[in-house]
Amino acid sequence: MDSFTKAIKRYLEKRFGNSIEDASERQIYQALMVITRDKLAEKRYHYINKLKESEQKRVYYMSMEFLVGKTLRNNLYNLGIESEVKNFLSENGFVLDKIYDIEPDPGLGNGGLGRLASCYMDALTSQEYPITGFSILYEFGIFKQVISNGWQQEFPDNWLDLGKYGLIYRSDEEVEIKFYGETKEQWTSDGLRIKYEDYTPIIAEPYDLMISGYETDAVNVLRLWKSKASGGFNMRLFEQGEYSKSVESKAIAESISKLLYPADDNNKGKELRIKQQYFFTSASLQQIVKMHYKAYNTLDNLAEKVVIHINDTHPSLCIPELMRILMDEYEYSWDKAWEITIKTFAYTNHTIMAEALEKWSVDLFRPILPRIYTIISEINNRFCKWCKDIGASVDLEEMSIIHNDMIRMANLCIVSSYSVNGVSKLHSDILKKDTFKSFNRIYPGKFTNVTNGIAHRRWLGQANPELTKYLNELLEVDFIKDLSSIENLLEYKSDESVINNLENIKKIKKVQLAEYIKKNTGLTVDTNSIFDVQIKRLHEYKRQLLNALHIIYLYKEIKYNALKPYPRTFIFSAKASSGYVMAKNIIKLICSISEIIEMDPEVRKYIKVVFLEDYRVSLAEKIIPAADVSEQISQAGKEASGTGNMKLMLNGALTLGTMDGANVEIYNAVGKDNIFIFGLSSEEVSDLSERGYRSEEFYQNSSVIKETIDFMRTLDNGDSNFNYMADYLVSRDPYMCLADFESYLEQQKLIEKTYQDRIKWGQMSLVNIANSGIFSADRATSEYVKEIWNIKKVK
Ligand code: 26Q
């Protein structure tokens, strides 16, 4: 530790010519970032040597997204030096929390899938498993959201400005990626060879982010690739006097890693997105293969020493890329290459929403990646032939990888991986029984489930130090090391003093959040009110609209039926994909409701609506510990798992949810008396869709729905969209908000009643915290380790 503080002083002197007394906060920030990074790099050096020596199998986790969140606090916490650094700084007049605020959130992801990847990196590192993450160094991460007159606006997120200090540039490990051009078959003395002609080379530059584990010597790496023109300027064009074209080609090359696509749903085939996908998968695969060959002098044992995990289909081009490298660069035959390939890949599916399943048109794809296209096409031909040969009565319309001139990436992944898993029990069952049922029939045993998990060290240990400290003292077990031991808390279920202490801690977190709300929105919220929270991407299937409809109902009751409900603060935070018009309309609606209530002194005594802009990891860390109610109200069968539900439960919020995704498992963990469940089941949703859902019937047949929607229309003032949204609910309502409305209302009433019984609520909250052990990412990753990857710890 002494050396750490010395290093800070030395850095300030050398880099800025400053003593600590004269340093600015910004300089302290930079010093802490760089010194922590270098300290981790040093630990990494020892870890990698042990790893090389042990010759153990490694996991490479491929993901277009890693939502890492702020790194500095996480690293200091994991290194166990946070309090010393805090003291050292405060002795010198600095507040560590203010230094943390300077770090931008590296927003290299959209939502659940990206955050999951980061939770897994953290958990695996803490458990000393060797894993390397691969992704793209987006110059601009997920946009910054600003709400202006209720409408979302997007602004670029220039995170590298201050975020770059955490990265290490590895200039020695650049690779070249080839786009466009043609491939020719050529007979040489060694046999048939593939020759690439007229291709466009792009350079991938590697930047490493060190991933620390909690109280361990292991340090893993997240490698992020940045695109660069080959040779800087195109010298040929330059020499021909085509100066502007040469600059243009540089810009085109650099555009590949320019930005993260802010969509987590649609599949609009974008050329740049294919290029991003191939860019980072090719760079990563080239590096993996090269390192393996260097260590073992052969690739015959690749599948014994390497597992490549594909986080949804976005990195699926890894598969044909490995085939290409094995055949075109290491002269393997098709059969031998295929044997290695299908033992190397494992694939996780995160969605069953048809519009999110990736497809690429052959016309778009083939010119950009001609060789890769040929390989996919051959994989498909052989797969279709194999199906016929085994005489399976299978539907190739459904299973063929290329169909109607579209390449279906999920089908490619299923055919080419040894393992396919869903992310909650319900989701995995739907994959097997429905979405991919024919595949499940011909590949028995290939489909499995691993229910998602969360990094409790971040979501409890760091986000809620007050609760952590209290539980540590109370339970006398290191539940941060092993979250399953948190179940000891159950012993205190009847201990009123414990219930009171938990309530007091919740209150502290609510006060902190209320300050943030005040500062960022100007709204004053009542910290004795129920904090009812829905925080997640904005999607119709997640049904923020159902929540909004309930608030409109309450407004009407307070105003016209003298209802005096227990006070409640409804907190929303959500980004909408930039092209998703309906999602933006829902944000506008919520903001309009918030405004109307705020202007109405009669109503705002009871309810308030807060929309917090720019939802991101660091904001989630502020909201989650303060929540009383966790809204998990997706239409059943649509949310693959959800992970916010787990983070909220861990912090003592009670779930109000449908039987969807991991809510089902939360229900099983806490029992029916400690959760609020409502709505149609996923089977009932399917049945109703099949019969034909007509929301208008629900409107006509239910007086409460009719009155609420009619009231909603009266709120329209021309600048708001109440009428438009009311029409939408009555005429379309694709995710059946109206069908579930009454049952939702009933549970909301029960929540209100239960909350007022402070002991009962406190006990329910305690039971939730105590049963959250199974949702630790340690448990989830251990299942991957044992059931799918078959790897060992490297100590
Ligand atoms: C696809 C094609 C083109 C552009 C973008 C995309 C795209 C990008 C991101 C499609 C989907 C995503 C992200 C999906 C996602 O976050 N899924 C969530 O994954 C979580 C972790 O498993 C689950 O908990 C959530 O239920 C699931 O919605």
Boltz pocket constraint, residues with backbone or C-beta under 6 A from the ligand:
constraints:
  - pocket:
      binder: B
      contacts: [[A, 110], [A, 111], [A, 112], [A, 113], [A, 114], [A, 116], [A, 261], [A, 263], [A, 264], [A, 265], [A, 266], [A, 267], [A, 268], [A, 273], [A, 349], [A, 350], [A, 351], [A, 356], [A, 358], [A, 423], [A, 452], [A, 638], [A, 639], [A, 640], [A, 641], [A, 642], [A, 643], [A, 661]]
      max_distance: 6.0
